[in-house]
């Protein structure tokens, strides 16, 4: 009888704790917004200019060389989607330039393609 009540209670506790294991958006090492993107962490740095940087790291926050990666950003500025490519710019950084200034904390997504052809999406 106790077992019948205990199992559902334990299951409910376990399932309610599952979202805590996911990484929440946070501030990255370069001052941008860091989110999960597949096997990577992707930190988007926008400072109010058209220049945008994306820093890649692994699940342990170790930098991942950007060479061979490519990305496409779709960021919403004043209600309009700004689309532009990001390409390797040394180290673990991809960089691109939008047609308009991109404010800090911008919303949108970046589609990342790894050298092996696999892809991931970072949502901001």
C-alpha positions as CSV (number, residue, x, y, z in Angstrom):
1,X,0.0,0.0,0.0
2,X,2.8,2.4,0.9
3,X,4.7,1.3,-2.2
4,X,1.7,2.4,-4.4
5,X,1.9,5.9,-3.0
6,X,5.7,6.1,-2.8
7,X,6.4,5.3,-6.5
8,X,4.3,8.1,-8.0
9,X,5.7,10.6,-5.5
10,X,9.3,9.7,-6.3
11,X,8.6,9.8,-10.0
12,X,7.0,13.3,-9.7
13,X,10.0,14.5,-7.7
14,X,12.4,13.1,-10.3
15,X,10.6,14.6,-13.3
16,X,10.2,18.0,-11.6
17,X,14.0,18.2,-11.1
18,X,14.8,17.3,-14.8
19,X,14.6,21.0,-16.1
20,X,17.2,22.0,-13.5
21,X,19.8,19.9,-15.3
22,X,19.5,22.1,-18.5
23,X,21.7,25.1,-18.8
24,X,19.9,28.4,-18.7
25,X,21.0,31.4,-20.8
26,X,23.8,33.2,-18.9
27,X,26.6,35.7,-19.4
28,X,29.6,34.3,-21.2
29,X,33.3,35.0,-20.8
30,X,33.2,37.8,-23.4
31,X,30.2,39.6,-21.9
32,X,27.6,38.3,-24.3
33,X,24.6,36.0,-23.8
34,X,25.6,32.3,-23.7
35,X,23.2,29.5,-24.6
36,X,23.3,25.8,-25.4
37,X,23.5,24.9,-29.1
38,X,23.6,21.2,-29.6
39,X,27.0,19.9,-28.3
40,X,28.3,23.5,-27.9
41,X,27.8,26.7,-26.0
42,X,27.3,29.7,-28.2
43,X,28.0,33.2,-26.8
44,X,26.5,36.1,-28.9
45,X,28.2,39.4,-28.4
46,X,26.4,42.5,-29.7
47,X,27.2,46.0,-28.5
48,X,25.0,48.4,-30.5
49,X,27.1,48.4,-33.6
50,X,26.6,46.3,-36.8
51,X,29.5,44.1,-35.8
52,X,28.5,40.8,-34.1
53,X,30.7,38.0,-32.7
54,X,29.8,34.4,-31.8
55,X,32.1,32.5,-29.4
56,X,32.0,28.7,-29.4
57,X,32.9,26.5,-26.5
58,X,32.2,22.9,-25.5
59,X,30.0,21.7,-22.7
60,X,32.9,22.3,-20.2
61,X,33.2,25.9,-21.4
62,X,36.6,25.2,-23.1
63,X,37.0,27.2,-26.4
64,X,36.3,25.3,-29.6
65,X,38.3,26.5,-32.6
66,X,36.0,28.2,-35.1
67,X,38.0,27.2,-38.1
68,X,35.7,25.2,-40.5
69,X,32.5,26.4,-38.8
70,X,30.0,28.7,-40.5
71,X,26.9,30.3,-39.1
72,X,23.9,32.4,-40.2
73,X,22.3,34.9,-37.8
74,X,18.6,35.9,-37.9
75,X,18.3,38.6,-35.3
76,X,15.2,40.8,-34.8
77,X,15.8,44.5,-34.6
78,X,12.9,46.9,-34.3
79,X,10.5,44.2,-35.5
80,X,12.5,43.3,-38.6
81,X,14.6,40.2,-39.2
82,X,18.3,41.0,-39.9
83,X,19.9,38.1,-41.7
84,X,23.7,37.8,-42.2
85,X,26.5,35.2,-42.2
86,X,29.2,34.7,-39.6
87,X,32.6,33.3,-40.5
88,X,35.7,32.2,-38.6
89,X,37.6,35.2,-37.2
90,X,40.4,33.6,-35.2
91,X,40.4,31.4,-32.1
92,X,36.9,30.3,-31.1
93,X,35.2,33.4,-32.7
94,X,32.9,33.8,-35.7
95,X,32.2,37.3,-36.8
96,X,29.7,39.1,-39.1
97,X,28.3,42.5,-39.9
98,X,24.6,43.3,-40.1
99,X,23.1,46.0,-42.2
100,X,21.9,47.8,-39.0
101,X,23.2,48.3,-35.4
102,X,22.5,45.2,-33.3
103,X,21.6,46.1,-29.7
104,X,22.8,44.2,-26.7
105,X,20.3,41.6,-25.6
106,X,18.9,41.2,-29.1
107,X,16.4,38.3,-29.7
108,X,16.8,35.8,-32.5
109,X,18.7,32.7,-33.5
110,X,22.0,31.6,-35.0
111,X,22.2,28.4,-37.2
112,X,25.7,26.9,-36.7
113,X,27.2,24.4,-39.1
114,X,30.2,22.4,-37.8
115,X,33.1,21.2,-40.0
116,X,31.6,17.7,-40.1
117,X,28.3,19.1,-41.5
118,X,26.3,18.7,-38.3
119,X,24.2,21.7,-37.3
120,X,22.9,23.3,-34.2
121,X,20.8,26.3,-33.4
122,X,21.3,28.8,-30.7
123,X,18.2,30.8,-29.7
124,X,18.5,34.1,-28.0
